[in-house]
Amino acid sequence: MTRPPFALLVTGAPGAGKSTVGAELARRLRAALIDLDPATEALTQVVAGLLTVDDLDDPRLANATRAARYSTIEALAVESLRVGTDVVLVAPFTAERRDPAAWSALLGRLESAGARVVLVWLRITPAEIARRVAQRGTQRDLAKGDPGWIGRLDLTAPVVPHLVADASLQPEQAAESVLAQLDSPQTQRNLC
């Protein structure tokens, strides 16, 4: 590889297509795909059982597991980056996209492994979220039956440097948009 490895961090609201777009980016880059939910699901289920919680979004479970879950995917990313492998990390990254100090800490850890780190935000409308969540109908989505839950989501752009991809596009088109932006000189300046 003639360039530093990429660490692309894909973030967005529930239903934005983080996992699908992340997988497409990983396929095109031949990168390691590290998705928070599948990477930490077994251990999260153990903690959920101990807490007698069924909903992954329940604050009791989320608060008890967040640090460990994110630490797990970060450690996996660092090991891949150290051997020169691009990584695509898929997670909400809510704290990191809202808090410059949290972003800076994560950025520093990934950069210390030799990575060029880029946050990718999948922009989506509330109507599209509702449509997608209803369509996929997973067990986790059943807990989102409250019609007001979408209004409580933070759908604003990250406050830290990031690329924007339109989540209403097909996953292949969204990934293509991200890859085109990575090569743009304007992007190179804006992300620094």
N, C-alpha and C positions, 0 to 999 in steps of 0.2 A: 504494500500500500504506500503510495507516494504522498499521502496527506494524513493528518491526524485522524483518528477514528471519530465518527459522529456519535453523539448521544442525543437522539431525538426524543424529547419528552412530549407525549401526546396527551393533551388535556381537553376537557369539555364537559358539558352537562350530561346527565343521564340520557341515553338515546341519541347522543350526537354522533355515534359511530366510532368512538375511540378505538375499540378493539379491532374493528374491521379495517379502518384506515391505517391503524398501527401495523396490522398484519400485512397490508398491501405495501406499506413503506418498507417493512422488513424484507419482504420478498424482493422488491426492486433493488434494495441496497445489499441484499444477501447478508443482512444483519441479524443479530440475535434479537428475538422478540421476547420481551419480559413484561408480561401483563399482570398487574397487581392481583386481580381476582383469582385467576387460575394458579398463579405462583404461590399464593398464600391461603388458598381455600381450605385445605385439609386442617391446617392449624387454627384457622379462624373458626371452623366448625367445632373443634375441640373446645375452644374458649366459649363459643356460643352455648354449647351443651353445659358447660360449667356454670354459666350465668343464666341458664334457662331462657335464652333469647332466640327467637326464630328469625328476626329481621336483621339482615346485615347492616342496614342503615340505622338501627336502634342506637341512640347515643351511648347507651351503656356498653354495647359491644364495640362500636366505633372508637370510643374513647379508650377502651381497654386494649385495643389491638393496633391502633393507627401507627404508633411509633415502631412497633415490631414489624408490621407489614411493610412499611416504607423502607425500613432498614434492610429488610430481606431483599427487596428488588434493587436497592442501591448497591448492596454487596455483590449481587449477581452481575450488575452492570459493571462495576469497577473491575471485577475479575476478567470479564470479556474485554473491556477497554484496554486493560494492561497488556493483553496479548495482541492488540491491534484490531479487534473486531468491532465493527459498528454495532450499536445497540439502539433499539427502539423500546422505550419504556412507556407503558400505557397505564395511566392512573388519573384520578381527578386532580392531584397536585393542588388542592384548594389553598392550603396554607402558603405554599411556595409561589403561587401566582398572585396572591393577595399581599404577601408580606415580603418586602425587599430583603429584609435580614434573613428570613428563612430561605428565600431564593439564593441569596449570596452564599449561604452556608452549603447548600446542595451543589450549586455551581462550582464552588471551590473544591469540594470532594470529588466531583466527576472530572474536573479539569486536572486535578492532581494525578489522575489515572491516564492523562494524556489526551483527553477528549476535547472536541469542539462541541459545546453544548448548545442546543437550540430547543426552545420551548415552542410547541406548535399548538395553537388554540383553535379548536373546531367551533366556529360560530354557528349558532342554531337559534331558530325562533321558538317561542313557547308552543305555538300551534304544531310545529313539526315534532317537538319533543312529545307532545300528547299523542300524536298520531303514531309515532314509532314505538313508544312504550306500550300503547294499546295493542299494536300489531304483534310485537314480540311476545307479550304476555307471559313472561317468565315468573317463577315463584316469587322472586325478589320484587318484581313489578307489582304484584298483587297488593303489597303493603302501601303502594302509592295510590290507592283507591280514593283518597281524599282529593276532591277536585281542586283544592287550594294549594296543593303541594308544589305545583309548577310556579306559582306566584312567589313562593319562598326560595326558589333557586336563585343563585347569583349567576346571572347570564351576562355580566359585564366583562369586558376584555381584561386580561391580566394587566397588572400595573408594572410588570417587569418586561424587559425586551422579549418579543415573541413574533412568530409568524402567524398569519391568519389563513385558515382554510375554510371554505364554505361547506358546512356539513350537509347542505341540501344537495350537493353534487353526489354523483355516484362515487363509491370509494376509490375507484381507479382514477377518476378525475381529481378528487381531492388530493390523493397522493401525488399525482402529476403536478398539481399546483404547488405543493410543498417542495417537491424536488426542483422545480423551476425557480422558486424563490431562493432556495439554498445556493444556486449558482449565480444569482443576481448580485452585481457589484453594490447596488443600493442596499440590499439585505446585508451584505458583508459589513457595510458601515453602520447600519442601524442596530445590529445585534452586538456591536462592540461596546 
